Amino acid sequence: MSSTGKQAVYGAPPPSLANVPARAAQCSPLVPGAQGLEEAPDGSLQRIIIAAPPGVLERRFVLAQALRALAPGGELVAMAPKTKGGARLRKELEAFGCQVVETSKQHQRICACIRPDTPRGLDAAIAAGGPQQPPALGLWSQPGLFSWDRPDAGSTLLIPHLGGLSGAGADLGCGAGALALAALASPKVSQLTLIDIDRRAIAAARLNVDDPRAAFLQADLRDPEAPLSGLDFVIMNPPFHLGAAEDRSLGQVFIARAGSMLRKGGVCRLVANVGLPYEAVLKQSFSRVSALGQGHGYKLFEAIR
Ligand SMILES: C[S@@+](CC[C@H](N)C(=O)[O-])C[C@H]1O[C@@H](n2cnc3c(N)ncnc32)[C@H](O)[C@@H]1O
């Protein structure tokens, strides 16, 4: 965030609820190119408007970072759907020592406050929501990432099917890098690009995947301009939501993008929840699709371009 950017916005507050000035610096980790709120110097912001994320640790991290970055007397406005954290916002801000004015509109709770002279508990909330290595995961991660503190069951099922890959590939929606680590176990893999929209995922993956064959890219794969082409393989556990919002078409977009990034004959191996409608788009984007297995609510595919 530039030092002249005194106003900031986190995420996409509904325009009907918040008047975000055009010059406000975006600081959401889900916007490629945006600089992190973590990087804003202490006391450098006059005002911040936050579309608060749904997870408790992640949300308290963002609120605490915002209070740290605000100048004394600066204004914080945070909002969230009532059932996705909004009902807890007021108490969370009060616990930091804020005097909160709360309103409710369009199923959202909107909390406004002035930064207190001496906010309480910021360091603890920043540590609890910051980068860390959850023991059950054994990798660097951060609250807010997909399955941030334990291995995902779908990815765990896919990992044994990632042996024997070769050439140049990509891990679409890499998260902390669990699938990439499995693929890089094959010495025949010459290069692997880990792509994710989430800056925190890319930062964690950089720490976890310490391999000269790995490259890292924060990018939105909904962008029709595919960032790579002519690949030998793609691996993925495609997303079906981004932030708080479920979006089943995201996985379909990932499948189409995988098809456009592979060379003819290139292979895509993926896992999906059994209920997700991916078969039609797999058939459209690939010449051959076979099931690698199914179980525990997931289905695994191999698709040849
Ligand atoms: C189901 S998670 C899989 C994470 C990791 N590959 C694993 O197996 O543990 C899907 C990932 O896709 C990322 N993602 C969601 N939407 C995206 C988009 N539009 N472009 C790029 N990555 C996206 C998410 O941030 C998330 O890390």
The ligand as an SDF file (V2000), in Angstrom:
LIG
                    3D

 27 29  0  0  0  0  0  0  0  0999 V2000
   -9.8830  -26.7250   -3.0840 C   0  0  0  0  0  0  0  0  0  0  0  0
   -8.5130  -25.6210   -2.8570 S   0  0  0  0  0  0  0  0  0  0  0  0
   -7.1250  -26.6860   -3.2110 C   0  0  0  0  0  0  0  0  0  0  0  0
   -5.8580  -26.2560   -2.5080 C   0  0  0  0  0  0  0  0  0  0  0  0
   -4.6670  -27.2160   -2.6690 C   0  0  0  0  0  0  0  0  0  0  0  0
   -4.4020  -27.4960   -4.0720 N   0  0  0  0  0  0  0  0  0  0  0  0
   -4.9150  -28.5060   -1.9270 C   0  0  0  0  0  0  0  0  0  0  0  0
   -5.1290  -29.4990   -2.6140 O   0  0  0  0  0  0  0  0  0  0  0  0
   -4.8730  -28.5210   -0.7040 O   0  0  0  0  0  0  0  0  0  0  0  0
   -8.6730  -24.5890   -4.2680 C   0  0  0  0  0  0  0  0  0  0  0  0
   -7.6870  -23.4270   -4.3690 C   0  0  0  0  0  0  0  0  0  0  0  0
   -8.0650  -22.6200   -5.5040 O   0  0  0  0  0  0  0  0  0  0  0  0
   -7.8050  -21.2660   -5.2100 C   0  0  0  0  0  0  0  0  0  0  0  0
   -8.6650  -20.4320   -6.0660 N   0  0  0  0  0  0  0  0  0  0  0  0
   -9.9760  -20.1400   -5.8920 C   0  0  0  0  0  0  0  0  0  0  0  0
  -10.4190  -19.3580   -6.8860 N   0  0  0  0  0  0  0  0  0  0  0  0
   -9.3660  -19.1450   -7.7060 C   0  0  0  0  0  0  0  0  0  0  0  0
   -9.1950  -18.4090   -8.9170 C   0  0  0  0  0  0  0  0  0  0  0  0
  -10.2090  -17.7390   -9.4630 N   0  0  0  0  0  0  0  0  0  0  0  0
   -7.9820  -18.4040   -9.5090 N   0  0  0  0  0  0  0  0  0  0  0  0
   -6.9340  -19.0780   -8.9420 C   0  0  0  0  0  0  0  0  0  0  0  0
   -7.0270  -19.7780   -7.7950 N   0  0  0  0  0  0  0  0  0  0  0  0
   -8.2330  -19.8270   -7.1860 C   0  0  0  0  0  0  0  0  0  0  0  0
   -8.1290  -21.1400   -3.7290 C   0  0  0  0  0  0  0  0  0  0  0  0
   -7.4790  -20.0080   -3.1750 O   0  0  0  0  0  0  0  0  0  0  0  0
   -7.6530  -22.4890   -3.1710 C   0  0  0  0  0  0  0  0  0  0  0  0
   -6.3370  -22.4040   -2.6840 O   0  0  0  0  0  0  0  0  0  0  0  0
  1  2  1  0
  2  3  1  0
  2 10  1  0
  3  4  1  0
  4  5  1  0
  5  6  1  0
  5  7  1  0
  7  8  2  0
  7  9  1  0
 10 11  1  0
 11 12  1  0
 11 26  1  0
 12 13  1  0
 13 14  1  0
 13 24  1  0
 14 15  1  0
 14 23  1  0
 15 16  2  0
 16 17  1  0
 17 18  1  0
 17 23  2  0
 18 19  1  0
 18 20  2  0
 20 21  1  0
 21 22  2  0
 22 23  1  0
 24 25  1  0
 24 26  1  0
 26 27  1  0
M  CHG  2   2   1   9  -1
M  END
$$$$
